[in-house]
Amino acid sequence: MKGGAGCIIKIICDKILMKKKIFFGVIVTAIISSMLTLGGLCLILGLNAKSFLNLGRFIGAMNFISSHYVNEVDKNILIDGAIGGMVRSLGDPHSSYLEPKIYSQLKADTSGTFGGIGVYMGFKEGLVFILSVIPGSPGEKVGLMAGDHILAVNSQPVSEIDPSEIALKIRGEVGSDVELLIHREGEEDKTYTITREVIKVQTVSSKMLDNLLGYIRISNFSENTGAEFKDAMKKLESENMRGFILDLRQNPGGVITSCIEIANEIVPKGPIVSVIQRDGEKEIFSSDLEQVKYPIIVLLDRNSASASELLSGALQDTKAALIVGETSYGKGSVQTVIPMFQDDGLKLTIAKYYTPNGRSIDGTGIKPDVEVKLEKPLMISRDPDTDSSDDLQLAKAKELLTEQINAGKILFE
């Protein structure tokens, strides 16, 4: 009996050991399978050992949160948050993860007509401020000005809002209201209630300032800006223009192809701008203009950004224009928008711009040849008040342009 009992116990123990071995084998197989899967994925993506471990950390964290968080979690929300967090960790205000509603809004904005208040915004050093105000827009009607800092949207501090969502919150249904808390230097913070309207943007305006001086203002660069600029030039030429002031103050930039199109009209033959990626790959945009026809004075201020800086930088480097005003904003980076798989997108800085002389304007801006600062911001309108004593920059530009014309610095056909 003892021998029999011993055999039974041994059989039971063997079965338990066998189950443990099977269980252990299943676990090991699962781990090896997962590692092989991850390893295969890393091999396909060209990831190194460190990237492999980081990918494992990410998947492990996501699975642990999904399985053990006190409330049930949607993994799609975790992925969205992870991508958004990755982009925010870059510390680049021009790069952002575009959730479906934001991505949809971005695509809608390319139509050129939208419901909003008519302001262009900039993001710098954690601040959100107005670069320019569209003439005749709801923003201009209530008194918003370039240089105003936006502190809150509908009572929500902008520090709590992702930069990519701020514009979305300001835009909305035509006829509805939005409240902005505004800080203006030297004044108390003030809340503005603004009724949204359909915003239609004409980007170029022009007029003759006197018998010889032309004036062209570009408020921003849209798809039609190149054609609008050519029309303005023809109109001023028919009125006997002998030189012109190009006003790019409060111009936040926009479509680069329109900037290049205009540069081909006024920048002498040669490079306009170079786009250089991280790996050194370079794309050069050039002008075919054989001869510059007119002396040009360019007006810049601290809110002139992106494409307006590229155009003025090319004119400055090629000696085709004098720059008057203040050092510009300093946005010399290129963004691309990549569609993703859930009706969302990723806006990412992928390159930097360089002027014909190889200057990077990112973070530094364009320094004027003749610095003229204003004591207070001006409301730059489509029809400049040439008698205004407040616009010292325009007055200086007129003086310099008149001197150049009188000195014979002009090329005729």
Secondary structure, DSSP 8 states (H G I E B T S, - for coil): -HHHHHHHHHHHHHHHHHHHHHHHHHHHHHHHHHHHHHHHHHHHHT--HHHHHHHHHHHHHHHHHHHHSSS---HHHHHHHHHHHHHHTTT-TT-EEE-HHHHHHHHHHTTSEEEE--EEEEEETTEEEEEEE-TTSHHHHHT--TT-EEEEETTEEGGGS-HHHHHHHH--STT-EEEEEEE-TTS--EEEEEE-EEEE---EEEEESSSSEEEEEE--B-TTHHHHHHHHHHHHHHTT--EEEEE-TT---B-HHHHHHHHHHHS-SEEEEEEEETT--EEEEEE------S-EEEEE-TT--THHHHHHHHHHHTTSEEEEES------EEEEEEE-SSS-EEEEEEEEEE-TT--B-TTT----SEE---SS-----SS--TT-SS-HHHHHHHHHHHHHHHTT-----
